[in-house]
Amino acid sequence: MFSEELKTLRRLGFRHLLLQILNFASVIASGLMLWKGLGLFFNTESPIVVVLSGSMEPAFYRGDLLFLSNPPNERYHTGDITVYKIPGAEIPIVHRVLETHDILVSNATAKSRKDPFAKYLPGPNQLLLTKGDNNHVDDIELYQGLDFLERRHIIGKVRGFLPYIGYVTIAMNDFPQLKYAALGGLGLLALIQRE
Protein backbone atom coordinates (compact mmCIF):
# COMPACT_ATOMS: atom_id res chain seq x y z
CA MET A 1 0.00 0.00 0.00
CA PHE A 2 2.76 2.43 0.91
CA SER A 3 5.57 0.67 -0.96
CA GLU A 4 5.93 3.44 -3.54
CA GLU A 5 6.14 6.11 -0.82
CA LEU A 6 8.78 4.10 1.09
CA LYS A 7 10.87 3.75 -2.06
CA THR A 8 10.61 7.50 -2.57
CA LEU A 9 11.76 8.13 1.01
CA ARG A 10 14.80 5.83 0.57
CA ARG A 11 15.70 7.55 -2.69
CA LEU A 12 15.52 11.06 -1.20
CA GLY A 13 18.06 10.35 1.54
CA PHE A 14 18.48 11.21 5.21
CA ARG A 15 19.19 14.94 4.76
CA HIS A 16 16.05 15.50 2.74
CA LEU A 17 13.99 13.54 5.25
CA LEU A 18 15.42 15.64 8.09
CA LEU A 19 14.67 18.83 6.13
CA GLN A 20 11.06 17.74 5.63
CA ILE A 21 10.68 16.97 9.34
CA LEU A 22 12.03 20.42 10.21
CA ASN A 23 9.64 22.04 7.71
CA PHE A 24 6.72 20.19 9.27
CA ALA A 25 7.83 21.24 12.77
CA SER A 26 8.11 24.88 11.66
CA VAL A 27 4.54 24.78 10.32
CA ILE A 28 3.29 23.41 13.64
CA ALA A 29 5.31 25.99 15.60
CA SER A 30 4.00 28.81 13.40
CA GLY A 31 0.43 27.73 14.05
CA LEU A 32 1.01 27.65 17.81
CA MET A 33 2.66 31.09 17.71
CA LEU A 34 -0.26 32.48 15.72
CA TRP A 35 -2.73 31.03 18.28
CA LYS A 36 -0.83 32.50 21.23
CA GLY A 37 -0.40 35.83 19.42
CA LEU A 38 -4.15 36.06 18.79
CA GLY A 39 -4.76 35.20 22.45
CA LEU A 40 -2.48 38.01 23.60
CA PHE A 41 -3.90 40.52 21.13
CA PHE A 42 -7.53 39.78 22.05
CA ASN A 43 -6.77 39.24 25.77
CA THR A 44 -8.28 35.77 25.91
CA GLU A 45 -6.93 32.28 26.49
CA SER A 46 -8.95 31.01 23.55
CA PRO A 47 -9.66 33.50 20.73
CA ILE A 48 -11.67 30.95 18.73
CA VAL A 49 -14.15 28.37 20.11
CA VAL A 50 -16.62 25.91 18.62
CA VAL A 51 -20.23 25.66 19.81
CA LEU A 52 -20.68 22.11 21.10
CA SER A 53 -24.37 22.09 22.11
CA GLY A 54 -27.73 23.48 21.04
CA SER A 55 -28.23 25.62 24.15
CA MET A 56 -27.79 28.90 22.20
CA GLU A 57 -30.11 28.11 19.29
CA PRO A 58 -31.32 30.00 17.28
CA ALA A 59 -28.44 32.49 17.78
CA PHE A 60 -25.71 29.85 17.32
CA TYR A 61 -25.95 26.24 16.27
CA ARG A 62 -23.77 23.25 17.06
CA GLY A 63 -20.61 23.50 14.97
CA ASP A 64 -20.52 27.30 14.65
CA LEU A 65 -17.07 28.84 15.02
CA LEU A 66 -17.02 31.85 17.39
CA PHE A 67 -14.43 34.65 17.54
CA LEU A 68 -13.82 36.13 21.00
CA SER A 69 -12.17 39.12 22.60
CA ASN A 70 -11.94 40.15 26.23
CA PRO A 71 -10.87 43.81 26.58
CA PRO A 72 -9.84 44.33 30.23
CA ASN A 73 -11.65 47.65 30.71
CA GLU A 74 -14.88 46.78 28.91
CA ARG A 75 -17.97 46.04 31.00
CA TYR A 76 -20.35 43.25 30.12
CA HIS A 77 -23.98 44.18 29.55
CA THR A 78 -27.27 42.30 29.60
CA GLY A 79 -27.65 40.62 26.22
CA ASP A 80 -23.92 40.13 25.54
CA ILE A 81 -22.98 36.60 24.54
CA THR A 82 -20.05 35.35 26.59
CA VAL A 83 -17.94 32.25 26.80
CA TYR A 84 -17.07 31.24 30.35
CA LYS A 85 -15.29 28.43 32.10
CA ILE A 86 -15.96 27.32 35.66
CA PRO A 87 -12.94 26.01 37.66
CA GLY A 88 -12.95 22.24 37.50
CA ALA A 89 -14.97 22.10 34.26
CA GLU A 90 -13.08 21.22 31.10
CA ILE A 91 -15.41 22.61 28.44
CA PRO A 92 -16.20 26.32 28.12
CA ILE A 93 -19.86 27.34 27.90
CA VAL A 94 -21.37 29.84 25.44
CA HIS A 95 -24.36 31.69 26.97
CA ARG A 96 -26.01 35.11 27.03
CA VAL A 97 -25.71 37.53 29.98
CA LEU A 98 -29.07 37.71 31.77
CA GLU A 99 -28.11 40.02 34.68
CA THR A 100 -25.12 42.10 35.72
CA HIS A 101 -24.32 43.43 39.19
CA ASP A 102 -21.52 45.87 39.95
CA ILE A 103 -20.16 45.72 43.49
CA LEU A 104 -17.29 47.47 45.21
CA VAL A 105 -15.54 45.33 47.80
CA SER A 106 -13.45 47.20 50.37
CA ASN A 107 -10.36 45.71 52.02
CA ALA A 108 -12.28 45.47 55.29
CA THR A 109 -15.10 43.56 53.59
CA ALA A 110 -12.62 41.20 51.94
CA LYS A 111 -11.10 40.37 55.36
CA SER A 112 -14.48 39.86 57.07
CA ARG A 113 -15.72 36.30 57.46
CA LYS A 114 -19.37 37.22 57.97
CA ASP A 115 -19.87 39.47 54.94
CA PRO A 116 -21.29 37.57 51.91
CA PHE A 117 -19.12 39.71 49.57
CA ALA A 118 -15.90 38.70 51.36
CA LYS A 119 -15.33 35.94 48.79
CA TYR A 120 -14.73 38.52 46.05
CA LEU A 121 -11.48 40.38 45.39
CA PRO A 122 -11.10 43.88 46.87
CA GLY A 123 -12.03 46.64 44.42
CA PRO A 124 -14.70 46.86 41.74
CA ASN A 125 -16.24 43.55 40.68
CA GLN A 126 -18.80 42.78 38.02
CA LEU A 127 -20.97 39.75 38.70
CA LEU A 128 -22.82 38.04 35.86
CA LEU A 129 -25.74 35.65 35.58
CA THR A 130 -26.05 33.83 32.25
CA LYS A 131 -28.54 31.63 30.44
CA GLY A 132 -28.62 29.73 27.17
CA ASP A 133 -31.22 31.09 24.71
CA ASN A 134 -32.62 27.59 24.25
CA ASN A 135 -32.63 26.74 28.00
CA HIS A 136 -35.61 27.23 30.31
CA VAL A 137 -33.62 28.24 33.43
CA ASP A 138 -30.53 30.31 34.19
CA ASP A 139 -27.05 28.81 34.71
CA ILE A 140 -26.77 28.91 38.51
CA GLU A 141 -26.77 25.09 38.59
CA LEU A 142 -23.78 25.08 36.22
CA TYR A 143 -21.75 27.44 38.43
CA GLN A 144 -20.85 24.63 40.90
CA GLY A 145 -21.68 26.51 44.10
CA LEU A 146 -20.99 30.04 42.88
CA ASP A 147 -23.78 32.61 43.12
CA PHE A 148 -22.59 34.53 40.05
CA LEU A 149 -19.83 34.46 37.48
CA GLU A 150 -16.92 36.78 38.07
CA ARG A 151 -14.77 38.46 35.44
CA ARG A 152 -12.04 35.87 35.98
CA HIS A 153 -14.38 33.11 34.77
CA ILE A 154 -15.05 34.84 31.44
CA ILE A 155 -12.95 33.70 28.48
CA GLY A 156 -14.37 36.30 26.13
CA LYS A 157 -17.24 38.06 24.47
CA VAL A 158 -18.46 36.81 21.10
CA ARG A 159 -17.50 39.29 18.34
CA GLY A 160 -18.31 37.23 15.25
CA PHE A 161 -18.95 33.73 13.98
CA LEU A 162 -18.73 31.42 10.97
CA PRO A 163 -21.60 28.94 10.73
CA TYR A 164 -20.91 25.19 10.77
CA ILE A 165 -17.13 25.50 10.19
CA GLY A 166 -16.45 23.92 13.58
CA TYR A 167 -18.02 20.59 12.62
CA VAL A 168 -14.55 19.44 11.58
CA THR A 169 -13.41 19.79 15.20
CA ILE A 170 -16.53 18.06 16.51
CA ALA A 171 -16.04 15.15 14.08
CA MET A 172 -12.41 14.75 15.11
CA ASN A 173 -13.35 14.71 18.80
CA ASP A 174 -16.23 12.28 18.26
CA PHE A 175 -14.11 9.99 16.06
CA PRO A 176 -10.47 10.04 17.26
CA GLN A 177 -9.45 7.65 14.47
CA LEU A 178 -10.30 10.40 11.97
CA LYS A 179 -7.99 12.80 13.81
CA TYR A 180 -5.08 10.35 13.80
CA ALA A 181 -5.64 9.47 10.15
CA ALA A 182 -5.62 13.16 9.16
CA LEU A 183 -2.47 13.87 11.19
CA GLY A 184 -0.76 10.78 9.80
CA GLY A 185 -1.70 11.73 6.26
CA LEU A 186 -0.40 15.27 6.70
CA GLY A 187 2.82 13.98 8.23
CA LEU A 188 3.31 11.52 5.39
CA LEU A 189 2.66 14.20 2.79
CA ALA A 190 5.19 16.47 4.46
CA LEU A 191 7.81 13.73 4.41
CA ILE A 192 7.40 12.67 0.77
CA GLN A 193 6.96 16.15 -0.69
CA ARG A 194 9.87 16.76 -3.07
CA GLU A 195 10.29 20.52 -2.73
N, C-alpha and C positions, 0 to 999 in steps of 0.2 A: 504494500500500500504506500509506504513512504520510501521505497527503495531508490527511486529517482532523486528524491530530495537528499537522501543520505549520500548518494554518489556525488551530488553537487557540493555538499558540505566538505567531503573529502578532497575534492578537486580544488576548492577555493583556498584551503590551507588554514593553519592556526591563526596567523595574523589577521586575516580577513574575518574569521569567526570572532576573534577578540574585538575587532573594530565594530562589528555588528552588535555584539553584546553591549559595548560602551555606548553606541548610538541608541539602543533600546533603553538603557539606563538613563541617558540624558533626556529622552522623551518623558519618561516617568518622573524624573526629578523636575523637569520644567512644568509638568502638570501640577505637581505638589506645590511648587513655588507660586504658580498662578493662583491656586486655591487659597493658600495662606495670604498672598497679597490681596486678593479680593476680601478675605476675612478682615484684614487690618484696615483696608480702605473703607469698608462698610461697617466696621466696628461690631462684627458678629462672628461667632465661632463657626457658623455655617451659613454662608451667603446664598446658598441654593438648597432647597429641600423639595422632596416629593410628597404629595398628599397620598397617604396610605389608607384612608378610610373615607366613608361617605358622610361623615358628620358635618361637613361644611357645604353639602349640596343645597341649593343650586349654584352657590357662588363658585365653589371649586369641586371638581370631581376627582375620584381616585385616579392617580396617574398624572395629575397636573404638576408641572414644575413651577415652583414659586421662587421669586427673587426677593431677598430680604436686606434690610439695612436697620441699624440700631444706633442712630445719632445719640450721643450721651446727654445732650441738653434738651432733647425733644420730649415733650410730655405725650403720653398716650391718652386718647380720647375715646369716649363711647362710640362704638361703631368701627373702630380700627380693627383690622385683622392681624393677630399676632401669632407668633410661634413661640411656645414656651416649653421648658423642660423642668420637671420636678426632680429634685435630688433622689436618686435611687431608681428612677425610671429611665429606661434606655432610649425610648422613642419619643422624639418631640411631638407636640400636639399643636395643630393649627385650629384656632378658634377666635371668635369675635369678642371684643371687649364689651361687656354688658354694663359694668359700673366701674367708676374710678373714685378713689378717695385719697385726698392729699392730707398727710399728717406731718407734723413737726415734732420730732422726739428730742427732748432735751437730754443733756448728760445725766441729770438727776433721775429722769424717767427711765433711762436705759439701765441705771444701776439699781433701780427699785425692783423688788421681787413681786410686789403686789399689783403693780400697774400692768394692765393687759397689753400696753404698747411697749413694754420693756424688752420684748423679743425682737424689736426692730432696731436698726442701726441709728445712732444719734444723727440728727439733722433732718432735712426734708425727705420724706418717703412718699412714693406713690403706690397705692395698693390697687390691685385690679381683680375684678371678677369676670370670668369669661364663660362663653357658652357656644357650642356648635350650632350653626343655623338649622341643622336637621335634627337636633336633639330637643327633647321636651323639657329638660331641667338644666340648671347651670352646672359648672364644673367643680363645685366644692368637694364632691366625692372623689374626684381625681387628684385633689391637692394633697392627699395623704396626711391629713391632720392640720394642714395650714388653713387659716381663715380666708386669706387672700393671697394672690400672687404678689411678689415683690419684683422690683426692677431687675434684680439679679437672676430671676428665673426666666426672664424674657430673652430669647435668642434674637428676635428681630420682628420688625413690622413688614408686612407684605407690601412690596412696591410694584410688582408686576408678575405675570405668569405666562406660561406657554402650555396650552391644553394638551394632555395625553402624552407628552414627550417622556414623562417619567415612567411610563409602563415598561421601558427597557430595564430600569432598576428593579421594579417590582418583579418582573419575570426572572431576573437573575437571582433575586433573594428567594423567590418561591421554588426555583429549580437550580440549585447550586451546580449541577452538572453543566448547565448552559454557561454559567460564569466561567468554569474551569475550561470548557471547550473553547470559548471565545478568547480567553487569555492564552491558552496553549496555541491556538491558531495565530494570534498576533505575534507571539514569541517566535513561532516557526517562520512566519513571513519575514520577520525582522532578521532572522539568522540567514535565510537563503536569498535575501534580496541582494542583487549583484552590484548595486551602486556604491 
